[in-house]
Amino acid sequence: MIQRKQTIFLLLVIIASAISFFFPLADFIGAKDSVILFVQKAHSLVPGSTFNQNGYFSLPLLSATGFVMLFSLISIFMYKNRKVQIQIIRVCILVEVVFIGLFFFYYVDFLQKLTGGTIEYKTAVFMPLISLVFLVLAYRGVMQDEKLIRSADRLR
């Protein structure tokens, strides 16, 4: 049935991922340049700066967030096929971990070297972590349902 607790967790994943589109991930403020990073773009706060972002700079962040949102929504409606739902949630967990690793090990390092200054983490930096927690909770809920069904089948 669609009104299970993991459905709520998957909806919260979608909401947390959608919030990350509207708020910045981080501000990189330095002596050379100042850059603000969103999921879908990064732009300089200094007019006439040397930071030239092409359209593909934030594409991995954008595609990972969109992938998690889309497949979390698809997973909600896969409630009759729990094995596929489990696989979808596992892939979403993997993509979310890749997003977090990519952000902290590539984007933060690259933009901090570019600006030569400090970093201020903003609201949206916590949304992938929150999404990851909700994905794990949804995974546990689906696994509990699967275990319950298997034990009921054994009793018949």
C-alpha positions in Angstrom: 0.0 0.0 0.0 1.2 3.5 -0.7 0.6 4.9 2.8 3.6 3.3 4.4 6.2 5.1 6.5 8.9 4.7 3.8 6.6 6.7 1.5 6.8 9.6 3.9 10.6 9.2 4.0 10.8 9.2 0.2 8.7 12.3 0.0 11.0 14.0 2.5 13.9 13.1 0.2 12.2 14.8 -2.7 11.4 17.9 -0.6 15.0 18.1 0.8 16.4 17.8 -2.7 14.0 20.4 -4.0 15.1 22.8 -1.3 18.7 22.5 -2.4 17.7 24.1 -5.7 16.6 27.3 -4.1 19.4 27.9 -1.5 23.2 28.2 -2.0 25.5 25.4 -1.1 28.4 27.6 -0.1 30.1 31.0 -0.4 33.8 31.1 -1.3 35.1 34.5 -0.3 38.7 35.3 -1.0 41.2 38.0 -2.0 41.2 37.0 -5.6 37.5 36.3 -6.2 34.2 35.5 -4.5 32.0 32.8 -5.8 28.6 31.5 -4.7 27.8 27.9 -5.5 24.3 26.6 -6.1 23.3 23.1 -7.2 22.6 24.3 -10.7 25.2 27.1 -11.1 28.1 28.9 -9.7 28.7 32.6 -10.2 31.1 35.2 -9.1 30.1 38.0 -6.8 32.8 40.3 -8.2 32.0 42.2 -11.4 34.6 41.5 -14.1 36.1 38.6 -12.3 38.3 35.9 -13.8 35.9 33.1 -12.9 34.4 31.9 -16.2 32.0 29.1 -15.6 30.8 27.1 -18.5 27.4 25.5 -18.5 28.8 22.1 -17.5 30.6 23.1 -14.3 27.6 22.3 -12.0 26.2 19.6 -14.2 27.3 16.6 -12.0 25.6 18.3 -8.9 22.5 19.1 -10.9 22.2 15.6 -12.4 22.8 13.8 -9.1 20.1 15.9 -7.4 17.6 15.4 -10.2 18.3 11.7 -10.4 17.6 11.3 -6.7 14.4 13.3 -6.9 13.1 11.4 -9.9 13.9 8.0 -8.7 12.7 8.6 -5.2 9.4 9.6 -6.8 9.4 6.5 -9.0 10.2 4.4 -6.0 7.1 5.6 -4.1 4.9 4.0 -6.8 6.9 0.8 -6.9 5.3 -0.4 -3.6 4.0 -3.6 -5.2 7.4 -4.7 -6.3 9.6 -4.3 -3.2 12.7 -5.9 -4.7 12.9 -3.3 -7.4 12.0 -0.6 -4.9 15.0 -1.8 -2.7 17.3 -1.6 -5.7 16.2 1.9 -6.7 16.7 3.1 -3.1 20.2 1.5 -3.0 21.1 3.3 -6.2 19.8 6.6 -4.8 21.9 6.1 -1.7 24.9 5.5 -3.8 24.2 8.6 -6.0 23.7 10.7 -2.8 27.1 9.5 -1.4 28.8 10.4 -4.7 27.2 13.8 -4.6 28.5 14.5 -1.1 31.9 13.2 -2.0 32.0 15.2 -5.2 31.0 18.4 -3.5 33.5 18.1 -0.6 36.4 16.6 -2.4 36.2 18.4 -5.8 34.1 21.5 -5.7 35.2 22.8 -2.3 38.8 22.2 -3.1 38.7 23.7 -6.6 36.8 26.8 -5.6 38.8 27.4 -2.5 42.0 27.3 -4.5 40.4 29.6 -7.1 39.3 32.2 -4.6 42.2 31.8 -2.2 40.0 32.5 0.8 37.5 31.1 3.3 34.4 29.0 2.8 31.0 29.6 4.4 28.6 26.6 4.2 25.0 27.6 3.6 21.6 26.0 4.1 21.6 23.7 1.1 24.8 21.9 2.0 22.9 20.0 4.7 20.1 18.8 2.3 22.1 16.0 0.7 23.0 14.7 4.2 19.3 14.9 5.2 18.3 13.1 2.0 20.8 10.4 2.7 19.4 9.8 6.2 15.8 9.7 4.8 16.9 7.3 2.1 18.5 4.9 4.6 15.3 5.1 6.7 13.1 4.3 3.7 15.4 1.4 2.8 15.1 0.0 6.3 11.3 0.4 6.1 11.1 -1.5 2.8 13.4 -4.2 4.2 11.1 -4.6 7.2 8.1 -4.9 4.9 9.9 -7.6 2.9 10.8 -9.4 6.0 7.2 -9.3 7.2 5.9 -10.7 3.9 8.4 -13.5 3.9 7.5 -14.5 7.5 3.8 -14.4 6.6 4.5 -16.6 3.5 6.3 -19.1 5.7 3.3 -19.4 8.1 0.9 -20.4 5.3 
